[in-house]
Amino acid sequence: MSIKNLMEERARVWDSMTALREKVAGESREFTGEERSSWDKAEARLNELTGDIEREQRADEFAKTLAPKFEKAADEIRADEVKPEYREVFEKWARFGSGELSSDEKRSLRDGFVESRALGVGTGAAGGYAVPQGFRDVLIETMRYYNAVRQVATVITTDNGATLPWPVNNDTANVGAILAENSQITQQDVALTQEQLSAYMYTSKLVLVSLQLLQDSAIDVESFLARKLGQRIGRIQNQHFTTGTGTAQPLGLVTGGTVGYTAPTGNTTSVTYAGLVALQYSIDPAYRNGGNVQWMLSDTALTGIRQLTDSQNRPLWEPSVQAGQPDMLLGKGIVINNDMPVPAANASPVAFGDFQAGYIIRDVSGVQTVRLDERYADFLQVGWFAYARTDATVQDTAAFRLYKNSAT
């Protein structure tokens, strides 16, 4: 079924749910058992359709973004960065291992390209090599689509993993002034603090691939491996970008963010309309009125929020009916991040604001892979893993705020 058809069906399901709720509200009563059963059945279908739409949209993005990039990657690599034969040798090594390479091909892998030598973290002796640009593009894009925070944060790439000092500033409390004639300008310095971006080593863990699959010429081995390795790294990074402690791992946006609204007693597992409105207006208009402002929450939190209405009994949640456009909550787009906390006592299940201004991710450009030929040979399998170096932190606490459930 096409995305358009899925969205149309979801809109019809939502319309029927809205009509049922309005009927019950208009009669000032609770749901009957039959109505509750109908609601639950419709909501299950709504969740199913939403998942299908998200999967189709990701597939479309893969098709639009990854395929052209992968096909053209070799032409886009600068001649001084990669030897012309490197990608072909890498693919041969990926399929058949080092034993099938000639002396010149092995030398090509050992030499790699300028990026690997500059980083000084190559592991050719251990069976690992810097990946060619096309492989890295697929891996990074896959990480992005399995990483909600990476989709909306600022992402920078550095050539090496040296500690990077990063200035942090919140100047929203400072204002200008009227200057009287012949008066000296009053000094008001910009107060800067400093965070440091490190480069934590992330690994995909082992991915086992059969020899038959690797040697099958009909399989695009590079794309297959890059997607699988990227999915795993993307998932663990998203956990850390969301709730990371900042100690031996990145500082997550929930951990490092500022609470904009705390629910009153009795709301340990619920999110309220009044609370969402208050959260919106806890953000300075300089951010709130910008084009990058969004909500971030989990499917669990959204399930409860979808049942909320405003003072005119209008649903707060608006399903998207156009491919490529997000669902809306109080007029702003929604980013689903299932690593966000679920509603619970003292939890922060909802974030709102400009995450591009508020959160920064630092990637080190080198990505390496390791192939284990002997360890799983008796299973006719080859072990693969990749590793990449990344850190992240909150860079502007004024740009977004958190909703916090009550303690009791």
Residue pairs with C-beta under 8 A, 6 or more apart in sequence:
1 9
1 52
2 56
3 53
3 56
3 57
3 60
3 323
4 323
6 49
6 52
6 53
6 56
7 53
7 319
7 320
7 321
7 322
7 323
8 321
9 49
10 46
10 49
10 50
10 53
10 319
11 319
11 321
13 42
13 45
13 46
13 49
14 46
14 319
16 42
17 39
17 42
17 43
17 46
18 315
20 35
20 38
20 39
20 42
21 39
21 307
21 309
22 313
24 30
24 31
24 35
25 309
25 313
31 39
43 303
43 306
46 306
47 299
47 303
50 319
50 327
53 320
54 336
57 323
57 324
58 145
60 323
61 145
62 141
62 145
65 141
66 137
66 138
66 141
66 142
66 223
69 134
69 137
69 138
69 141
70 134
70 137
70 138
70 222
70 223
73 87
73 132
73 133
73 134
73 137
74 87
74 132
74 133
74 134
76 133
77 132
77 133
80 114
81 113
81 114
81 115
81 133
82 113
82 114
82 132
82 133
83 108
83 111
83 113
85 105
85 108
86 108
86 109
86 112
86 113
86 132
87 132
87 133
87 134
89 101
89 105
89 108
89 109
90 109
90 129
90 131
90 132
90 135
90 222
91 221
91 222
92 100
92 101
92 105
93 101
93 105
93 109
93 129
93 371
94 214
94 221
94 222
94 225
94 371
95 214
95 215
95 221
96 214
96 215
97 371
97 373
97 382
98 106
98 109
98 127
98 373
99 373
101 109
109 124
109 129
110 124
111 117
112 122
112 124
112 129
112 130
113 130
113 132
115 130
115 159
115 365
115 366
116 122
116 129
116 130
116 366
116 368
118 159
118 160
119 159
119 160
119 161
119 364
119 366
121 161
121 366
121 368
122 128
122 129
122 130
122 368
123 129
123 368
123 370
126 370
127 370
127 371
127 372
127 373
128 368
128 369
128 370
128 371
129 368
129 369
130 366
130 367
130 368
131 139
131 226
131 367
131 368
131 369
131 386
132 222
134 222
135 222
135 225
135 226
135 367
135 369
136 226
136 365
136 367
138 222
138 223
138 226
138 227
138 230
139 226
139 227
139 229
139 230
139 233
139 367
139 386
139 388
140 230
140 363
140 367
141 230
142 226
142 227
142 230
142 231
142 234
143 150
143 230
143 231
143 233
143 234
143 237
144 150
144 151
144 234
145 151
145 234
146 230
146 231
146 234
146 235
146 238
147 234
147 235
147 237
147 238
147 241
148 238
148 242
148 296
148 335
148 336
148 337
148 338
148 339
149 238
149 241
149 242
149 253
149 296
149 337
149 355
149 359
149 361
149 392
150 234
150 237
150 238
150 241
150 361
151 335
152 292
152 294
152 296
152 335
152 355
152 356
152 359
153 241
153 253
153 355
153 356
153 358
153 359
153 360
153 361
153 392
154 356
154 357
154 359
154 360
154 361
154 395
155 360
155 361
155 362
155 363
156 360
156 361
156 362
156 363
157 362
157 363
157 364
157 365
158 164
158 362
158 363
158 364
158 365
159 364
159 365
160 364
161 198
161 199
161 364
161 389
162 199
163 196
163 197
163 198
163 199
164 196
164 197
164 198
164 362
165 194
165 195
165 196
165 197
166 194
166 195
166 196
166 197
166 360
166 393
166 395
167 192
167 193
167 194
168 192
168 193
168 194
168 195
168 394
168 395
168 396
169 190
169 191
169 192
169 193
169 396
170 191
170 396
170 397
170 398
171 190
171 191
172 284
172 286
172 398
174 188
174 190
177 186
179 185
195 393
195 394
195 395
197 360
197 362
197 391
197 392
197 393
198 391
199 362
199 364
199 389
199 390
199 391
200 248
200 249
200 250
200 389
200 390
200 391
201 387
201 388
201 389
202 233
202 236
202 237
202 387
202 388
202 389
202 390
203 233
203 385
203 386
203 387
204 228
204 229
204 230
204 232
204 233
204 384
204 385
204 386
204 387
205 232
205 385
206 372
206 383
206 384
206 385
207 225
207 228
207 229
207 232
207 383
207 384
207 385
208 376
208 379
208 381
208 382
208 383
208 384
209 224
209 225
209 381
209 382
209 383
209 384
210 380
210 381
210 382
211 380
211 381
211 382
212 380
213 219
213 221
213 224
214 221
214 382
225 369
225 384
225 386
229 369
229 384
229 385
229 386
230 386
233 386
233 388
237 250
237 390
237 392
238 337
238 339
239 339
240 249
240 250
240 252
240 392
241 250
241 252
241 253
241 359
241 361
241 392
242 252
242 253
242 254
242 337
242 339
242 340
243 252
243 254
243 255
243 339
243 341
244 250
244 251
244 252
244 255
244 392
245 251
245 252
245 255
246 252
246 255
246 256
246 393
250 361
250 390
250 391
250 392
250 393
251 392
251 393
251 394
253 296
253 351
253 355
253 358
253 359
253 394
253 400
254 340
254 341
254 348
254 351
254 402
256 393
256 394
256 397
257 348
257 351
257 358
257 394
257 397
257 400
257 401
257 402
258 397
258 398
258 401
258 402
259 348
259 401
259 402
259 403
259 404
260 278
260 279
260 282
260 283
260 352
260 401
260 402
260 403
261 275
261 278
261 279
261 282
261 401
261 403
261 404
262 404
262 406
263 270
263 271
263 272
263 275
263 403
263 404
263 405
263 406
264 406
265 406
265 407
265 408
266 406
266 408
267 275
267 405
267 406
268 343
268 344
268 345
268 405
268 406
268 407
268 408
269 343
269 344
269 345
269 405
270 304
270 343
270 405
271 301
271 304
271 305
271 308
271 343
271 349
271 350
271 403
271 405
272 308
273 308
273 309
273 310
273 316
275 403
276 305
276 308
276 316
276 329
276 330
276 350
276 352
276 403
277 330
279 350
279 352
279 401
279 402
279 403
280 288
280 330
280 332
280 352
281 288
282 401
283 293
283 352
283 353
283 354
283 398
283 399
283 400
283 401
284 398
287 293
287 353
287 354
287 357
287 398
287 399
287 400
288 353
290 354
290 357
292 354
292 355
292 356
292 357
293 332
293 352
293 353
293 354
294 326
294 332
294 333
294 334
294 335
294 352
294 353
294 354
294 355
295 329
295 332
295 333
295 334
295 335
295 350
295 351
295 352
296 334
296 335
296 337
296 340
296 350
296 351
296 352
296 355
297 305
297 334
297 335
297 336
297 337
297 340
297 349
297 350
297 351
298 336
298 337
298 338
298 339
298 340
298 341
298 342
298 349
299 336
299 338
300 338
300 342
300 343
300 349
301 340
301 342
301 343
301 349
301 350
302 317
302 334
302 336
304 343
305 316
305 317
305 329
306 315
306 316
306 317
308 315
308 316
308 317
309 315
309 316
310 316
316 329
316 330
317 327
317 328
317 329
318 327
318 328
318 329
319 327
320 326
320 327
320 328
325 333
326 333
326 334
326 335
327 333
327 334
328 334
332 352
335 355
340 348
340 349
340 350
340 351
341 347
341 348
341 349
342 349
343 349
343 405
344 405
345 405
345 406
345 407
345 408
346 404
346 405
346 406
346 407
347 404
347 405
348 402
348 403
348 404
348 405
349 403
349 405
350 402
350 403
351 400
351 401
351 402
351 403
352 400
352 401
352 403
353 399
353 400
353 401
354 399
354 400
355 399
355 400
357 395
357 396
357 399
358 394
358 395
358 396
358 397
358 398
358 399
358 400
359 392
359 393
359 394
359 395
359 400
360 392
360 393
360 395
361 390
361 391
361 392
362 390
362 391
362 392
363 388
363 389
363 390
364 388
364 389
364 390
366 388
366 389
367 386
367 387
367 388
368 386
368 387
368 388
369 384
369 385
369 386
370 384
370 385
370 386
370 387
371 382
371 383
371 384
372 382
372 383
372 384
373 382
375 383
376 382
376 383
